[in-house]
Amino acid sequence: MDKRVTIYHGDITKMGVDAIVNAANTSLLGGGGVDGAIHLAAGPQLLAECRGLHGCAVGDAKITAGYLLPAEYVIHTVGPIWQNGKNNESAKLRSCYLKSLQIAVNSVLKTIAFPAISTGVYGYPKQQAAEVAIKAINDFLKTNTSLEKIYLVTFDKQTTEIYRNLLAI
């Protein structure tokens, strides 16, 4: 595993990185879980800016300012809803990571923090989601050297252990 990738167990809204990634819904107007926490911590200006983005497709990503967050930017990405792997979910989830990383590089950012996209209310199995995330990040880092640190942020012990086991391989 690339040494630029590390696990952080805690609250993504407290991270002082260049950008945090929001596991958003297609409206980008806030929701539950990580999305709701980011909108709450960032303040009402985030919602106002998101309104002007006119939503986001599944697998795509868009960037906004971080407002009251310690992170300067928020990269919003919309993960797939799990449908037993029968609706190209892994390709859509992979796209979330790759598009978010590309936005970070295009914005000349050095540090980025990802939540476990789609593993909450969207129901993506944590092990499978982690495998997709790590593979996408590793593939991206093979040809992109400008990012200095990528954090895989976990909120629960199960996800932390899954990432630890996968990164040890």
N, C-alpha and C positions, 0 to 999 in steps of 0.2 A: 504494500500500500504506500502511496505517496505520503511523504512526511508532512506535506502541507495540509493534510486532512486530519482533523482531530474531533473527538467527541466532547461535547459540553453538556452536562446534565444540569438543567436549570431553566430559567425564564428568558426566552428569546428577546422579550421587550426590554430587558436590562442590559443587553450586550452592546458594548461600545465598539462596534465594527463599522466598516464603511456602509454596508447594507445588510439588512435582514430580509429574508424571504417570507412573504405572507402566503399561506395556503388559503387562497381566496376562493370566493364563488364567482360565477360568471358576471354578476352585476358589479363587482368590486366595491359594493356599498356597505360592507361589513356583514358579520354573521356571528356564528358561535365559535368556540374553541380558540385556536391561534388567531384567526381572523378577527374575532371580537376583541380579544386581548390587545392586539396591535392597534386597532382603531381606537380603543379606549385610551391606551397609553399615549398615542400620537396626538390626540386632541381632534377637535372638529375640523381643522384645516385639512387633515388627511381626507376626510369624507368629501369635502368641497373639491379637492383636486381630483379625487377618484370619479366624481360625477362627470367631470370633463373628459374622462378617458372613454366613456361610453361602453364599458364592459370589457370583457376579455374572453377569448375562446379557450376551451379545454386544451391544455398542452402548450398554451402560449404564455407570455409574460409581458408585463409593463412596469415601468419604474416611476416612482413619485418621491418627493422629499420625505424625510422622516419626522419633521416637525418637532414635537416634544420628546421624541425618542432619543436615546443616546446615539443611535445609528443615524447617519446623515441621510440615508435613502432607505426606501422600502421597495423591494421588487416583488410585485404581486404575480402569482402564477396560479392557474386553475388546474388542479389535479382531477383525474378521472374518478367517477363513482365506480366502485367495485361491482362487477356483474359476473362473478365467477370466472373471470379471465376470458370471457367470450366476446368482448367488445374492444379488443385491441388496447386494453388498459395499460399493459407494460410499455408499449410504444408511446402512449400519451403521457405516462408518468415520466419516462425517460426524457421526453421533449420538455417537460417542465424544468427539469434540472439543467439540460443543455441550453435552453433559451435564457434561463436566469443567469447562468454563468456567462453566456455571450453578452448579455446586457451589462453585466459587471465589468467585463473586459472592455467593451465599447465605451463605457463610462469612466474608464481608467481607475477603477476601484481595485483595492489590494486585498480586502478582507470581506468575507460574506458568511452569513449564518443561515442554514437551512433547518426548518422543522421537518418532521417526518410527514411529508406531503401525502395527503389522501388516507392516512391511517386512522383518522378520528371518525367523524360522522360519515365520511365517504366509504368506510368499511374495507379499505384495502388491507389485506393481511400484512402484518408488520414485517415478518421475515421476508416475504416476497418484495415488499416495497423497499426495504433496506438493500436488498440485493440489486434491484434496479438502480437505486440512488448511487450506490458505491460504484457500480460498473459505469454509469453515465459520467460521474465525476472523474473517475480514473481515465476513461477514454478521452474526456475533454482535456485533462491535464497533460496528456501525452503530446499535445500540439500547442498548448497555451501555457506560457511560463510567467505571465505577468501577475497572476494571483499569488499572493503570499501565504494566505491562510483561509481554509474553508472549514467551517465548524458545522458538525452534524449535531443539532441541538435536540436533546431528548428531555421529555417531561416525566416519563415513568421508567421504573427500573427494568421492565421487560424490554423496552426499546433500547435502553442503554446496553443491556447484555447482548442483544442481537447485534448491534453495531460493534461492540467490543469483539465478539466472536468472529464477525466477518472481517474486521480490520486486522485480526491476528493471523489470518490465512496468508 
